[in-house]
Amino acid sequence: MSDVTTAPRAGELAALLGSRLCHDLVSPLGAIGNGVELLEMSPDFPDIGNSPEIRLIAEAVASARNRIQAFRMAFGTAQEDQRVPRAELQKLVDGISAQGRLRVQLDAEGDFARPQVRMVMLGLLCLETVMPWGGRVLVLRNAPGWRLIAECDRARLDADLWAWLSVGQGREAAPSEVQFPLLAELARTENRRLVAEFDQSGGEIAF
């Protein structure tokens, strides 16, 4: 009889699905980006790199790749023995900043366990949801924990949604809000105390 392994939990299945989707989407986006670079270098199309159409395509591809890499870290699988160097985390943070009006600064040194980085990315996505008009976030590594300190002029705070982070249970999340229950679940899985508070001028997520 073959060995029977334990079925993965729902959260683990969701992470596997996230990894698979992001992995399969990165490749075609990379091909589009390479195609644009080849067009820009081709002598058959002089100055095509300065055309607004090509610039629009290149910017859209770069934005999509940044977003998928952030999603891959936030929603994909993460093992404790996997390490993420600071340079990679900086790229992920820069990708979040490049998406819109959220400006993220990283204050951390060393390399980090992947589940911790996954929690950081989920936290940033939560803050992005709360601050749709923009703001500033400092990602601070305060060993052995992390602090995501946010400032903004306006916020769209849904107390029943934020409750996932403050008390560990909240209202049913929409697809665009799935990062809230996922962060709460990951904190429980990693046995990390999650602290979160927010008002109209900013707040903090810490673990």
C-alpha positions as CSV (number, residue, x, y, z in Angstrom):
1,M,0.0,0.0,0.0
2,S,1.3,3.4,-0.9
3,D,2.0,6.0,1.8
4,V,-1.0,8.3,2.4
5,T,-0.1,11.9,3.3
6,T,-2.3,14.2,5.3
7,A,-4.6,16.5,3.2
8,P,-3.5,20.1,3.3
9,R,-5.6,22.6,5.2
10,A,-7.7,25.1,3.3
11,G,-5.2,27.9,3.9
12,E,-2.4,25.7,2.5
13,L,-4.4,24.9,-0.6
14,A,-5.1,28.6,-1.2
15,A,-1.4,29.3,-0.9
16,L,-0.6,26.5,-3.4
17,L,-3.2,27.9,-5.8
18,G,-1.7,31.4,-5.4
19,S,1.8,30.2,-6.1
20,R,0.6,28.3,-9.2
21,L,-1.4,31.2,-10.7
22,C,1.4,33.7,-10.1
23,H,4.0,31.3,-11.5
24,D,2.0,30.7,-14.7
25,L,1.3,34.4,-15.2
26,V,4.9,35.6,-14.8
27,S,6.2,33.8,-17.9
28,P,3.9,35.3,-20.5
29,L,4.4,38.8,-19.0
30,G,8.2,38.3,-19.2
31,A,7.8,37.3,-22.9
32,I,5.9,40.5,-23.6
33,G,8.5,42.6,-21.8
34,N,11.3,40.9,-23.8
35,G,9.4,41.5,-27.0
36,V,9.1,45.2,-26.3
37,E,12.9,45.3,-25.5
38,L,13.7,43.6,-28.8
39,L,11.5,46.1,-30.7
40,E,13.3,49.0,-29.0
41,M,16.7,47.6,-30.1
42,S,15.7,46.8,-33.6
43,P,17.1,49.0,-36.4
44,D,13.9,48.4,-38.4
45,F,12.0,50.5,-36.0
46,P,14.0,53.6,-35.2
47,D,12.9,55.6,-32.2
48,I,10.0,53.2,-31.5
49,G,11.1,53.2,-27.9
50,N,10.1,56.8,-27.6
51,S,6.6,56.2,-29.0
52,P,3.8,56.7,-26.4
53,E,2.3,53.3,-27.4
54,I,5.4,51.3,-26.6
55,R,6.0,53.3,-23.4
56,L,2.4,52.5,-22.3
57,I,2.9,48.8,-23.0
58,A,6.3,48.7,-21.2
59,E,4.9,50.5,-18.2
60,A,1.9,48.3,-18.1
61,V,4.0,45.1,-18.2
62,A,6.4,46.4,-15.5
63,S,3.4,47.3,-13.3
64,A,1.8,43.9,-13.8
65,R,5.0,42.0,-13.1
66,N,5.6,44.0,-9.9
67,R,2.0,43.3,-8.8
68,I,2.3,39.6,-9.5
69,Q,5.6,39.3,-7.6
70,A,3.9,41.0,-4.6
71,F,0.9,38.6,-4.9
72,R,3.2,35.6,-5.2
73,M,4.9,36.5,-1.9
74,A,1.7,37.5,-0.2
75,F,-0.6,34.7,-1.3
76,G,1.9,31.9,-2.2
77,T,3.5,29.1,-0.1
78,A,6.1,30.0,2.5
79,Q,8.3,27.6,4.5
80,E,10.1,28.7,7.6
81,D,13.5,27.5,6.3
82,Q,13.1,29.6,3.2
83,R,15.0,32.9,3.5
84,V,14.4,36.2,1.6
85,P,17.4,38.5,1.2
86,R,16.9,42.2,1.9
87,A,17.5,43.1,-1.8
88,E,14.5,40.9,-2.8
89,L,12.3,42.4,-0.1
90,Q,13.3,45.9,-1.3
91,K,12.2,45.0,-4.8
92,L,8.8,43.8,-3.5
93,V,8.4,47.0,-1.4
94,D,9.4,49.1,-4.5
95,G,6.8,47.2,-6.5
96,I,4.1,48.2,-4.1
97,S,5.2,51.8,-4.2
98,A,5.2,51.8,-8.0
99,Q,1.6,50.7,-8.1
100,G,0.0,53.9,-7.0
101,R,0.0,56.5,-4.3
102,L,1.4,54.4,-1.4
103,R,5.0,55.3,-0.6
104,V,6.8,52.5,1.3
105,Q,10.2,52.8,3.0
106,L,12.1,49.8,4.2
107,D,14.2,49.9,7.4
108,A,15.5,46.4,7.9
109,E,18.8,44.6,7.6
110,G,19.8,40.9,7.0
111,D,17.7,38.2,5.5
112,F,14.3,37.0,6.7
113,A,12.2,34.0,7.0
114,R,9.7,33.8,4.1
115,P,6.6,33.5,6.4
116,Q,7.6,36.8,8.0
117,V,8.0,38.5,4.6
118,R,4.6,37.0,3.6
119,M,3.1,38.7,6.6
120,V,4.8,42.0,5.7
121,M,3.3,41.9,2.2
122,L,-0.1,41.0,3.4
123,G,0.1,43.9,5.8
124,L,1.0,46.3,3.1
125,L,-1.9,45.1,1.0
126,C,-4.2,45.7,4.0
127,L,-2.8,49.2,4.4
128,E,-3.2,49.8,0.6
129,T,-6.9,49.0,1.0
130,V,-7.3,51.3,4.0
131,M,-5.4,54.2,2.3
132,P,-6.8,54.3,-1.3
133,W,-5.9,58.0,-1.5
134,G,-2.3,57.3,-0.7
135,G,0.0,57.7,2.2
136,R,3.4,56.7,3.6
137,V,4.4,53.4,5.2
138,L,7.6,52.6,7.1
139,V,8.4,48.9,7.2
140,L,10.5,48.5,10.3
141,R,12.2,45.4,11.4
142,N,12.3,45.5,15.2
143,A,13.8,42.1,15.9
144,P,12.2,39.7,16.5
145,G,9.2,41.5,15.2
146,W,8.0,43.9,12.5
147,R,6.1,47.2,12.5
148,L,4.3,48.7,9.6
149,I,3.8,52.3,10.5
150,A,1.4,54.3,8.3
151,E,0.6,57.9,7.8
152,C,-2.1,59.4,5.6
153,D,-4.4,62.5,5.1
154,R,-7.5,60.4,4.6
155,A,-8.4,56.8,5.3
156,R,-11.3,54.5,4.4
157,L,-11.5,52.4,7.6
158,D,-14.1,49.6,7.8
159,A,-14.1,48.6,11.5
160,D,-15.7,45.2,10.8
161,L,-13.0,44.4,8.2
162,W,-10.2,45.8,10.3
163,A,-11.4,43.6,13.1
164,W,-9.6,40.6,11.4
165,L,-6.3,42.3,12.4
166,S,-7.3,43.8,15.8
167,V,-9.3,40.9,17.3
168,G,-8.7,38.0,14.8
169,Q,-12.2,37.8,13.4
170,G,-14.3,40.2,11.2
171,R,-16.9,40.4,8.6
172,E,-16.9,38.3,5.4
173,A,-14.2,39.7,3.1
174,A,-14.7,40.5,-0.5
175,P,-12.2,39.0,-3.0
176,S,-10.3,42.3,-3.0
177,E,-10.1,42.1,0.8
178,V,-8.9,38.6,1.3
179,Q,-5.5,39.8,2.6
180,F,-7.2,40.7,6.0
181,P,-8.4,37.2,7.0
182,L,-5.3,35.6,5.4
183,L,-3.0,37.8,7.6
184,A,-5.0,36.9,10.7
185,E,-4.8,33.2,9.8
186,L,-1.0,33.3,9.1
187,A,-0.4,35.1,12.4
188,R,-2.2,32.3,14.2
189,T,-0.3,29.6,12.2
190,E,3.0,31.2,12.9
191,N,2.1,31.7,16.6
192,R,2.7,35.5,16.3
193,R,0.8,38.1,18.2
194,L,-0.8,40.5,15.7
195,V,-1.5,44.1,16.9
196,A,-3.2,46.6,14.7
197,E,-4.8,50.0,15.1
198,F,-5.8,52.7,12.6
199,D,-7.7,56.0,12.5
200,Q,-8.2,58.8,9.9
201,S,-4.5,59.9,10.1
202,G,-2.7,56.6,10.1
203,G,-2.0,53.6,12.2
204,E,0.2,50.5,12.6
205,I,0.3,46.8,12.0
206,A,2.8,44.9,14.2
207,F,3.6,41.3,14.8
